[in-house]
């Protein structure tokens, strides 16, 4: 095969060309799940992208955080709201999603799919009375979403391995929808050029340290023939590897010969700067402050705290609300007084001092009762712990006690 044969483009295979068979890999490519060639020449796939530590860290950090937040069911009442702790649904959302997965494991799987491929789907299993008995995650790679007409309405239909489900039977979370409202844009394939550069930098860094970190060299000298040059280069290569294994830093070169490196060293190619830039790009893709990808190069005590607040307010809040709204839409009938909500206070579990100070403030200012705080801390309620309290020194203006006029005369 000649060089021009190797450069010839492969036959195009798509859904518009029925004469070209479409394999499973081709179908995934058309649907946006397969790999894509980046400008750096790297074929970007989800598995390849997860080989970049920053991608791995971003996906696991976000999905693990969302899976670890307590998820409760509430009911609106005339006095505010009350938490529902009995029945199947509270147990499913907080503890066990189905017979094979915990609630944490289910949510972790869902958001792993969202932050890699861009979509997660789950089937809601109901009994004859319409009550939810299980929630089963579906593989998004084998799920097709279509619009069909039903009773003169355009409705969504989900097809999973030949089984069709209506939209109200499926929990569907997407990273970003395309204009048709069906297909999705995943973070990895949409940003394949930036991620391909990160993969290339990771691979280059690994190859730079092959053979003990010895860069490729040229041996220059007064060789009489090509065979002599080949023998000399072989001897130098073997000696160099032997010295590297033995940890000896010096090698003798015959007079009139010289070793020169070929190409650029990682330092001259600014490999560290490139990898740091890739971390910043990946942080932008996932709307994460760089400190959450373990990049503390520009972190200080004050701005690290602000980035922590940025994460909760501008990144986590978006995913929490999207998930809550999807669950409320699919789990309850329209007009229901029941709803689900995350308890974001769970983010403070790792900071005991901050958590206790927040609890004390909420009790002293009549925001929460002692028993509500004890429930957050998984402690048993106490008698008389359901009354709201307020500090005695805090009273309405005009009702404070007045001292007698001669109280300060002595």
N, C-alpha and C positions, 0 to 999 in steps of 0.2 A: 504494500500500500504506500503510495507516494504522499508527500507532504500536503499536496492540494486535496487528496482524498480525505485526509484527516481533518482538514479545515472545512470540508463540505458540511452544511447544516443538516441535522437529522430531519427525518420526515415529521411534519407537523401532525400531531394527533389531538383532535379536539372533538367536541360533541357535534360540530357542524360538518364533520367529515366522516360519514358512516362507513366509508371504505377502510378507514384506519381504525383498528381495534383500540378500545380504551381499556387499559388495565386499571387495577386498583390504585397504583401509584399515579397514573395519569388523572384519574378522577379526583384524588386528593389534591393534585396540583391545580386543577380547574377550580376546586372549591376553596382554595387558599390555604389548605392544610399541608401541602407538600413543600419541598425545598424550592429555593429560588437563588439564582446566581447573582451575587452582589457585584458592585463595581470593582471590588478588590480581587475578583476572580474566585471567591469562596462560595461554595454551594451552601447556603444557609438553611438549616432545618432546625426544628425545635430541639432535637437531641444535641446537635452541634452547638446551638446557642447556649444550652444549659451547661456546656463545658466551659463557658466563660464564667469565672467566679462571681463577677458583678451581677450577671443575669441570674445565676443560681441563688445568690443572696437575696436579690430583689423579690423573686418569685416566692421563695420560702418565707421571707420576712412578712410580706403582705398577706399571703394565704394563711400562715400560722397565726398572725395577729387577729385576723378576722374570724378564724375558726375558734380561737380561744376566748372570744367575748361571750359572756352569758347572754342567752337568747330566751326571752320570757314572753308569755301570752298575758294580755291585759284585757279588761272590760271597762268601757266607759260607764260611769255612774253619775248620778246627780251631785254627788259629793266629790267628784274627781275621777279617780280610777282605782280599780282593785286588781291585784294579780291573781290569775287563775292558776292553781297548782294541781288541780285534779283533772282526770281525763287523759285521753291518748295524746292529744296534740302537744300539751306542755312537756310531756315526757319525751315525745319524738324530737321536738326542737331543742330541748335542753340536754337530753341524755342519750337516747338511742334512736337513730333515724330509721333503722330497719333491723331485721333479725341478724344481719351480718356486720353492720357498721354502727359505730357510735356517732353522736351528733358532731363531735369534733372531727372525726375521720371523714364524715360525709362532706362537711363544709370545707375542710382542707382540700379534698379531692376536687370539689367544685371550683374553688378559686385557683388551684393549680392549673386547671384547664383554661380559665379566663385569662390568666396572666402569661400564658404561653400561646395557645391557639386562638384565644379571643372569645370563646363561648363555653358555657356549661349548661347542661340540661338534666332535669330530674323528673321522674314519673311519680305522680301522687296516686297512691293506691287507697281506694275508699271501699268501705263495706257496703252492704245493702242499704244501710240507713244514711249513707252519704258522709259518714265520719272517716277521717283520715286514720289509716291503720299503719301505713308505712310510706316512706319516701325513698325511691330507688334512683341512684344516679345512672345516667345513660352515657354511653361513649359518644361524645360529640362528633367523632370521626365517622360514625355510622348513622348519624341522624341527619335527615334531610327536612328542610322547612319549605313549605309551599303555600301559596295563596290559592284558595279555591272558592267558588261561589256556592253558597248554601242558603236557601230561602231568600235569594236576591241580595245576600250579604257576602262581602269578601272576608273570609275568615282564614286563620292560620291553621295548617295541619302539619303535624310532626310525624314523620315516618321513620321508625327505628327497626331495622332488620325485617321489613315487611309488615310490621304492626303499625297501624295508624292511631294517633292520639289527637284529640282536640286541644286547643290552646289552654283551656282551663284545667287540663290534666297534667300540664308540663310547666315546671319552673324553669325559666329561661333567662340567664344572666349573660350579657354580652359586654365586651370591652368597647366596641363601637359598631353601630349598624351602618350598612351602606344605604344608598338612596332608595333601594327597593324595599327596605324594611325587613328583608329576609337574611341576606348574606352579611357577613361580619368582616371587620378589619381587626386582625390580631396584632398585638404589639411587636411580635418578633418579625413576622413576614412584612409588615408595613414598613418597618425600619431596618430592612435587611442589609442596606448599605452600611449603616453605622455599626450594626452588630457584626457584619462580615469583616469590617476593619478590626473589631475587637478580637474576633476569632483568629484573624491573620496575625495580629500582634502576639496572641497567646502561643500560636504555633511557632512563630519566629523565635520567641523567647525560649521555647523548649529546644528547638534545633540549635540555637546558639551555644547550648551547653552539652551537645552531643560530643562524644569522644573526649570527655573530661574537660569540656569547655575550650578545646583547642580550635581556633579558626582555621579555615583552609589556607594553605600556604603555596607559594611557588618557590622552587629551588633553582637558583641561578648559579652557573659555573662554567668552566671551560670544558664542556663535554665534547668528545670526539665523534660520538654517534648517538642515534636515538636510543639504541639498546642500553648504552652506558647511562644515559639520562634516566631511563626507566628504572634501571637497577639502583641508581643513587636515590631516586625519589622513594622507592620501596624501602630501602634501608633507613632513610630519614623518617618515614612514616612509622615504621615498626619501632624505631628507637624513641620517637616522640611519645607514642602510646605507652611504651614500657616505662619511660620516665614519669609520665603522668600517673600511672598506677602506683608507682613506688614513691610518689611525692617528691621527686627530685626536680628542682627548678632549672637546672643548667644542662645544656647539651653542647658538646663540642662539634664545630663545623670545620671541615677541611679548608685550608687556605685557598682563597680564590673563589669560595662558594658563599652564597648568601640566601637566607630565608626571608621572604616578604609575604605579609598577609594579603589575601585576596578579598575584595569586597569591603564592607563597612562593619565595624564593631557595633554591638548593641548600644554602647555609649554614644558613638558618633551618629547613630540613627535615631537618637533620643527615644529609645524604647520605653523608658520609664515614663517620660512625658506623654508618649502616645497612649500607654496603658491608663495613665491618670485621666487623660482626655476622654478615653472610652468609658471610664467609670462615670464621668460627668454626663456624657451623652445618655448612658443607660439610666442614670438617675432622672434625667429629663423625661425619658420615655415613660417611666413609671411614676412621675411626679413625686419623687422621693428626695429628701435632702441627702447629700452625699454621705453624711455621717452614718446613715443607716446601711450603707454599703461598705462600712468599715474604712471610709476615707476620711481621716482626721487631719489631712494636710493643711486645711484652712479652718479647722475647728478651734474655737476657744470656749472658755467656760460659759460666757454669756451668749454667744451666738448658737452654741449647741442646744441650750435650753429653748431658744427661740425657734430653732429648727424642729425641736420636738413638738412645740405648739403648732407649727406649720403643718406637720404631718397629720396631727389629729384634726385640725380645722379644715384643711384644704385637700387632703388626700384620703384619709380614712373616712371622713364624713360622707364623701360622695359614694363610696362603695357600701357603706352602712345603709344609707337611705335607699339606694337602688335595690339592695337585697330585701330590706324591710317592705318597700312598696310592692315588689314582685310577690313576696309571700302573702301580703295582705290582699292583693288582687286575686291570687289563685286559691288561697286556703279558706277565705270567707266569702259569703254572698254579699252582693252590693247592699250597702245600708247597714251592715252588721256593726254592732257596738264592740265586737272583739277585734283585737289587733295584736301584732307581734312587735317587739321592740328590743334592740340590743341594750345591754347595760354597759355603757362605756366606762363606768367606774372601775370595771375590771382591769383597765389599763394601769391603775394605780396599785395593783396587787404587789408589785415588786418594790414599792417605795413605802415602807411601813410608816415612817415619820410623816410624810405628806398625807398619807391616807388617814392617820389618826387625827391630824390637824383639821382636815376637811370634815371628818365626822363630828369633831367637837364643835366646829363652827356651825354646822347644820343643826345640831341639837340645841345649842345655846341661842340660836336665832329663830327657833320655831319652824325650821324647814322640814326636819325629819324627827320622828320619835325615836327614843332609844331602841325600841324593838325593831324598827325599820333598819337602823344601823346594824343591829345584831344579826338581822337576816342577811344583810350584805356580807357580813363576816362569817356566815354559816354557823352562827351561835343560836342557842335556844332562846325563845322569848322569856322575859321576866315579868312577874306581876307588876302592875302599875307602869309598865313600860310603853303603853300605847298612848300616853298623853303628850301633847306638844308642850315644850318648855321654852322659857325665855329668861335671860339674866335679869335679876331683880333690879339692877341699876338702870335698866333700859325701860323708860316709861314715856307715855305721850307727853309732848310739850304742854306746859300749863298745869300739869297734875303733880309736879315734883313738890316735895315737902319744903316749906319755907321756915327758916330759922327765926326765932324771936328777935326783935330789934336790939335787945340788950344781951344777946347770946355771946357777942364777942367783946363786951365791955370789960370782962375780967381778963 
